[in-house]
Amino acid sequence: MSVRLISVDGRPWSGGARLFVFPADGELDRLFRGFDLGAGDRIEALVRLRPANVYRNPNGFDYRRFLARRGIYWTGSIRSPRLIRVIGRGNHWRDRLRAWATERIASHFDDGETVEALVLGMTLGQRRRLAGADVRKFRDSGLIHLLVVSGFNLAVVAAAALWVGGRLPLRGRRRTGGRLFALVLILAYAFLVEGEAPVARATLMASLLIIGTVLDRGHSVINALAGTALAILLVNPLAIEDAGFQLTFAAVLAILFLAVPLIRWALGDVSLALTRLEDTNLDSHLSTEVVDWRVSARLGCELRGWPIWTVRLRWKALIVMAEAAIVTTSVQLVLVFFMVESYHRFSPVALPLNVLGALVAAAITPLGLLLLLLPEFLGNAVAWVMELLLEFLMAAVDLGLGIPGATLRVPSPPPVLWIIYGCAVGVCLWAARRRSARGLVLGVGTAIGLGTLIALGNMPPEAPSYPVLTFIDVGQGDSTLVEMPDGTRIVVDGGGLASGPYRSLREEGTFSIGEDVVSAYLFSRGIRRLDALVLTHAHHDHMEGLFDLIRNFEVGEVWLGPNPMVPRYRQLLEQVRLRGIPIRRIRAGEQIGPFRVQHPPPEYSTSAGVSNDDSLVLLLDWHGARPC
């Protein structure tokens, strides 16, 4: 839980702190829940505060700065609820409102925990109920942004609110009153949902746009975007380091400068042809090609006895899908850089799945909010439609991830490739504005070619002039990268289980040492292939991270000593076998390149449990030079 400090040891204090509660048993958990803590409550707690733990690897995730961007500078663990005393109660009506909305929506999805969790995530921004395996599926398919409320959800709510507001009977004040109505609904939705920074950014931008139109100051999206960025950075300059901040503004810029011109270019005539299709007087103001299409459409309806709206509905549906495809493609084209450099992930199936996901989420968000107002029998019918949509989306995600190479782990490429890629995107922007088909083909083709090279090419860093050992910070446990002058790269051990503030993330299935620490460091170095993985012994704090390394990298072989067949070690062997990686079992006296095995001796036998005495000991001897 996050708290704002008032005093520490009786002295006035300021700043935020994040406290982690680890009840030892069910009774302590029951006592803690009995406090019914909520926003505004004042508590007194016996806890040791310290700066957040960080893994001190270059280019790694800095948890301490991540918290500082949110005004949180201290962390601590409360081992027992008996160390907490409530000294004042706040007003919990926002918590109660959220709890009521959660219960109201969830009551319609009793039979499907995953569907319920997805609806609550897309509607209210609550991702806590979604299983870790499902979170990883959406992450691997490039759809993780759908699981939280962001600018996309605010845009959907804003569009729906503006549509409803424009149809209110307000007697000559429909335009102003409708937009004020939409502004109130947007602010109410932002107050209701969870989402923090992304919701605040989108709400501020939408509010600036609507207020500008109400005051007859125009509705420049660029001005609203710049004003939002300025306001956020004035309040919190560190926000510019946040990946979410960068992704949000990069996506909006991609839509404004690439997607919107492409939509006008590709679909402008179609939209114009559908405008008041039944109005023949409008034909005199349109081009010959557009008029020919309108006349043909009207004659076709007349011959078949169909009403005009059937043509408009069919083409509107096609336009919506085409716009979603153009917007998604434009955003993905720009966000490739951020996805590779920030998350080291490239998903070829992300583009079609994002088109489908955007259409589904655009329906789920307003329908989920509608469940708050509908009576039960109508709500159940709406929930049934939502369930069908989400099951279809999940089936598409499973199908997409089942394709070989559907999600790729990508190391950071040389900077020159990003410079060329940026020039290719620039050509796309120019071509969209000038409506140059050749320029667009050239820019998109170059971007696709470079993206393929970045995703699949092996561009390792230059080999060192002498052996280099890098001890990777994994907290409890060990992990060492060994780099040799001939280009050989070996990782000895992979770290273990997350502890401290990372423990809760691990328990949710969203954090692991091998994935988020060791792999992230190796990817930031541009490493894609490891010549060998070495497991010294089968304790969790040495072995656990190897599972992710085996999944994420091309591995030449795995070196093992004698280890007891405990369940987790058996699982590691099975994963090595499934990946087709050769296993080299080594004992004292063997020489493998510059490494000489010192322990265990050939006659060594393990006990029933894992022991440090099982450990492999390797001596690196390079031209007679040995580490001290």
N, C-alpha and C positions, 0 to 999 in steps of 0.2 A: 504494500500500500504506500501511496505517496502522501507526505505530510509537509506542512509549512512550519518551520521552526519558530517558536516564540522566545524560548529561553533554553539555555543549556547549563546545567549545574547552577541554576539560580541567576545566571547572567543573561541579559537580553541578547538575542541572536536572530539572525535572519537567514533566508535561503531555504531551499527545499531539501528534503531527505527522502530516500526510498527505503522502506523497512520491509524485511522479508520475515515471514512467520513460518516456522517449521514445527508444527505440533508433533510431539513424540508419539501420541496415541490418539485413539478416538475420543477419549474423555477430554483431553486438552483441546482437541479440535472443536468439540461441542461447547466448551467454555469460551473459546475465542469467538465462535459464531454467536454466542449469547450476548456479546457486547452490542451487536447490531450497529456496527460503526458505519457512519456515512459522512458525506461532505458537510463540513462545518463543525463537526464534533471536535472538542478539545480533549486531549489525552495527556497523561503523564506516564512515561515508560522508562524502564531501566534498560538502556541499550548503549553499546559502545559504537559511536559513529566514526567512520573513517572514509577517506576518498574511495571511490569505486575501484575495485580490482580491474586491471587491464592486462591483456596479453601484449607484451612489449615487442612485438615483431614489426618491422618496417612494413608500411602499407596495409597493416591489419586494421580490423575494426576497433576503434577507440571508444570503448563503452563509457569512459569517463567524460569525454567531450560530447558524446551522444546525450548523456544525462544533463550536462551543463547547458546544452542548447534548449533544454526544457526547464531550466532554472533549478535543477537538482544537483547538489554538490556533495552530498554525503549518502552513505549507505550503512545499513546495520541489520543485524539479525536478532529477532526476539525469540528466544528458545521456549518461552512458556507464556501463555496468556496471563498468568498470575503476576507477571512483571508489568502489566498494563493497568492503569487506573483512569477511568473516565471522569473528567473534572468539569465538563460542560457539553451540552447538547446543541447541535446546530439544527437548522431547518432542513429536513430530509425530503421536502416535497419533490425536488428534482429526481432524487433517487427513487422515490415512490412512483413518480410518473414513468420513469424508465422501467421499473419493475412491472408496473401495470401494462405498459405497452409490450414488454417481452412476454408476459404471461398470456396476454390477449392474442398475440400472433402465434405463439407456440402451441396454444390450445387446439389449433386447427391441424396440427401435424403430429399427432400422438404416435402414428405408426412408423415414422421415419426419422431417426435421429439426425442422419446426415442432411436430409432435406430441410429439417427444422433449423439446423445450424447454418446452412447456406442462406436460408431466408433471413434469419436474424443478422447474419453478416452483411448481406446486400442491402438490408432495409435499415437496421439500427447500428451497424458497425460493430457487432459483437462477434468476435472470432473465437472466443474462449471455448465454446461448446464443440467446435469442429475438431475431430480426431487428428492427431499428428500425421497419420498416413494420408488423409484427405488434403491437409495443408500442403504436404510435399507434392501430391499430384498436381494441384493447382500451381504450385511454384514451378515445377518442372515443365508444365505446359505453357508457362508465361501468362497465367490467368490469376496470379496471386492478388492483383489489385482489385479483383472483383469481390474479394472476401472482406473488404473493409469499405466503409463509406468514404468517398473521395469527391473530387470535383465532378466526376462523371455523374454520380448519384444526385448531387446538388443541381447539375444541369438538367437532369430528367425531371426532378421535382419543380425546378423553376419553369421549365417549358409547360408542364402540366398545370402549374398554378397560373401562369400567364394565359393559358387557353381558357381555363375556368373563369379567371378574372375578367377576361375580355367579353364574357357572355353574361355578366351580372347585370340585372336591371337597375342602372344607376342614373337614369334620366340626364343625359347630356354629359355626364362625368364618367362615362364608361372607361375611357382611355386612362385617365388619371386614377380613378378609383380601382380599376382592374389591376393596375400595376402596383398600387399600394397594397391591395389584397395579396398579390403574389409576393411582395416584399415581406409582409407579415408571416405568410406561410413558410417562406424560406428561412426566416429567422427562427420560427418555432421549430422547424425541422432540425436546424443546426443545434438548437438548444437541447433537443430530445436525443440526438444520436451521439454515439461515441466515435471519436476520430481525431480529436485534438487538432494538430497543425493542418492536415489536409482539408478538414472541414472549415477551419477558420479562414484559410486562403480562399477557398471557393466561395464561402459566404461573403467575404469582403468584396471579392470581385463582382459577384452577382449584385450585391447591394449598390456598389458604385455605378454599375450599368443602369439599374432601374431608377436610382435617384437622379441620375443624369437625364434620363428621358422624362421623368416627372417634372423636373425643373426646366425642361426645354433646352438642355445643354448638349443634346445629342447623345449618342451611345457608342462612342469609339471604344472598341474592345481593346485596342492597343493602349489607350489612355488608362482604361480600367486595369489592365494587366500591369502597366508601369506603376500606377498608383498603389496597387496591392503590394507589389514587390517593395516599393519604397516604404510603405507603412510597416511591413513585416520587418524589414532590415533596420528601420529606426528603432523599433521596440527590441529586436533581438538580432544584432549583427551576425551572430554565430549561425543563424539559420541558413546562410548561404552555403555552409559546409554540408548541410543535410541532403542526403540523396533524394528524399521525397520532394524537397523544395526544387532541386534541379530537375527532377523528372517532371514535376507539375508544369513548370514554366517552359521547359523544352517541348512538352507535348502540346501545350496551348499554342506556342509559336509555330510548331509543325502544322497544326490545324489551320491557323490563320494565313500563313504564307505559302503553304503547299496544298493542303487539302481543299480549302475554300476556292482558290483559283482553278484547281482541277475539276471540282464539282461544277463550277460555273461553265467551264469549257466543255466538259463531257455531257452534262445533264441540263445545261441552261435552256436549250431549245425544247427539250422534252417537257420541262416544267412549264415553259411558256405556252407550249401547245395545249397543256391540260388546263390552263387558266380559263375559267368560265367557258368550258368546252361547248356548252349549249348556246352561247351568245354569238350569233352570226355577225352582229355589228362589230365585234372585236376583230374579225378577220381582216378588215380593211387596214388595220394598223400593224399587221404582222407580215413577215416575209412570205414569199411564195411557197417555199418548202414547208413551212409550218402550217400555212393555210391548207395546202394539199392534204397534209396528214389529218388535220382537224375535220375536213370535209369527208375524207375516207372513213374516219372513225364514226362520224355521225350517220353516214349512209349504212355502215355495217350494223350499227345498233338498230337502225330503222328496219333494215331487211330481216334481221333476226328477232325483232320485237323486244330488244333489250333496252332497259333504261340507260341513259348516258352515264349515270354514276358507276355502272359496272366497269366501263372502260377506265374511268378515272381511278377507281379503287385498285384495279389490277396494275395499272402503271404506277400508281403511288407506292404500292408495295414493292415493285421492282426498283423504284427510285430510292426508297429507304434502304433496301439491301445494297444497292450500288453505292450510296453515300457512305454507309457503314464500312464497305470494303475500301473505299478511297481514303476515308479518315483513318482507318486502322492501318492501312499500308503506309500512309504518310507518317503516322506517329511511330510505327515500328522502324521505318527507315531512319528516323532521327534518333530514336532511343537505343539503337544497336550499341552505340558507343557507351552509354551509361550501363546497359545490361552486361556488357563484357567487362568494363573496367570496375564496376561496383560489385557485380555479382558473379562474374566469370561464368556466365551461362548464355548459351545461344540455342534457341528452340526453333527449328525449321517449321514445326507445326503450329507455332504461336500465331502466325498470321491468320489462317483460316479459323482457328479456334477463337481468336479474339473477335473476329467478325461475328461468329455465332454467339460468343459470350456477351458482346455488347448488346446484341438484339435481345437476348434473354434477360440480361440485367436491366435493360431499359423497360422491360415489362414487369419484372419482379419487384422493383423498387416501388412504383406507384400502387401495384396490386397489394403488396405487403402493407403499405400504409392504409389502403382501403379496408383491410381487415379490421383496423381499429374502429371503424365506424359502422360496418355492416352487421346486421343481425346474424345469428348463428347459421341459419339455413343457407343464406346467401354467401356468408363467409366460407362455409364448407365447399360450396361450388367453386368459388374463386381459388381456394386453397388447392382444390383438385387440379385446376388448370395450372397453377404454379408448380405443383408437384410433377406434372407431366413435362413441363418445360425444363425443370431442373434435372429430372431423370434423363431427358434427352441430352442435356448438356454434359452430364456426368458420363453417359455412354459415349459421347463424342470424345471426351477427354481420355477415357480408357482406350478407345480405338486409336486416337492419335498417338498416345504414349506407347501403344503396342507396335508402332512402326519402328523398324531399326533406325537408329540415329535421330529419333524424335527430339531428344534433348541432349545437347552436347556441353561438356565442360570445356571452357576456352581460356587459355592463359592470355595474359596481356601481350599484344603484338608490339613490334617496334613502332615508335611514334610516327615515323614517316608514313606508315600505312594509314594512320588516322588522318594525317594531313591530306593525303590523296583522297581518302573517303569523304572528308569534309568538302573538298573541291567538287566531288561528284554530286553530293547533296546540293551544293550551291548551284550547279548546272541545272538540277531538277527544279529548284526554286525559280531560276531565270526562265526556264522553258515553260513552266506553268503560268508565269506572268505574261510571257510573250506568245503563248499558245504555239510553241514550236514543237512539233511532233519529233523531229530529228533530235533536238536537244534533250527532250524527255527520254527518248530511247537511249541516247548516249549516256545520260546521267544515271538512269536506273540500271542500265546494263553494267556500267562501271561499278556502281555501288553493290550490285549483286555479285559480280566477280570478286571484288575486294572482300565482301562479307564471307564468301565461300572460302577464300584464302585464309582469312582470319579464323574462321571456324574450324577448318580442317588442316591447315598448314602447320608444319613443325618448324618453328623458328626459335630454337633454344638460345639462351644467352651465351656469350663467348666463354669458352673454357678458361679457367684461371691458369696462371703461370706455375702455380705450385698447389699442392693439396690444401683445400679450404674446408674447415669444419664449421658449420653453423648450428648452434644449439638453439632450437626453436622453443620459445616460451609456451609451454602447455599447462602451466600451473603444476598440479600434482602429476608426477610421471616424467617421462623423457621422450624427446624426439630430436634426432640429429640428422642434418643433411651433410653428406660428404661429397665434395666435388673434386675431381681429379683433372690434371692437365690434359689427359686424352679425351675429355668430354664425358667420362663416366660419372653418373650421379646415383648415389645410393642413400636411402633413408633408413636409419636405424631406429626402430620403434615409432609408434604413432601417437603417443599421448594416451590419455584415458578419459575418465568421466568428468564432466563439468561440475564445478563446485561453486560455493559462494553465491553471488547474485546471478550466475548463469545456470544454477541448478533448476530454478523454476522454468527457464526456457527449455532445458533438456527434458524435463518431465512433460512438457507440452509437445515434445517431438519436433521442436523448431531450432534446436541448437545441438551441435556435437563438435568435439575437439577436432576430429579428423576432417570434417567438412568446413567448419567456420574458422579454424585457426591454422592447422597444418596445410590443408589444401589451398586455403586463401593465400598463405605466404608463398607457396610454390608457384601458384598461378601468377601472382604479382611479379615473380621473377621471370615469367615467360616460359616456365618448364611445363612440358606436356608428357615427357617420357622419363621413367625411372628405370635404370638398369637393374636395380635389385631393391627389394624391401627385406629388411632384417628384423626378425623378432627375437629379442634377447631372451625373454621368458614370458610366460602366459598370464602374468598379473594384469588386471584390467587397466592400470595406469600406464602400461606400456603397449598393450595389444589393441585396445578399443578403437583407436583412431585408424588402425590399418584397414578396417572394413571400408571406410570412405576412400582411403588412398587406392585401394584395389579397384573400386568402382570408378574413380575419377581419372586415373592415369594409365597410360600404357606401361606395363610392368614386365621387365625382362624375365626375372625369376625371383623366388622367395627363398630366403635362407632361414633354416630352422635348426634348432638344437633339440635335445630330448625334452619333451614336455608331457605332463600327465594329461590324459584325455578328458579334461573337464568340459562341460557342455559348450561354453563359449569358444574354447579353442577348437572344438570339433566343428562348430559353425564356421570359424575362420577357414579351416581346411576345406570345407565344402564350398565356400565362396571362391577360394583359389582354384579348386577343381573346375567349377562351373565357368570360370573365366579362361580356363585353359593355360594357366601360368605354371611353368615348371617349378618344382620344389627341389631345393638342394639341401640335404641334411648333412650337417657338418659337425666334426669333432676336433679335439685338440690335435695338433700336428699337421693339419691340412694347410696348404698355401693357396690362396685365391687371389691372383694378381698381387697387389701390394699388401694384402691382408694375410696375417698368419693367425690361425685359431689357437688360442691359449687354453680355453676351457669350454665345455667339460671334456674330460678324458674319454677315450673310447669305451672304457668299462663302466662309465657312469650310468646309474639307473635312477629314475625318479621315484618319489614317494607318491602317495595317493593324492596329495594336494600340491598346489603350485608353491614353489619355494624360490627365494632369491638365489639359492645355490644351483638352480637349474640354468642360470644365465650363461648365454654365449659371451665370451670375452675375445675381442678381436684386437690384434696389434697391427697398426698401420706403419709399415716400414717403407719409406720412399727414398731411394738412393742413400740409404744408411741413416737418414734423418728420422727420428722418432719423436712423437709428442712427449713433453715432459710430464 
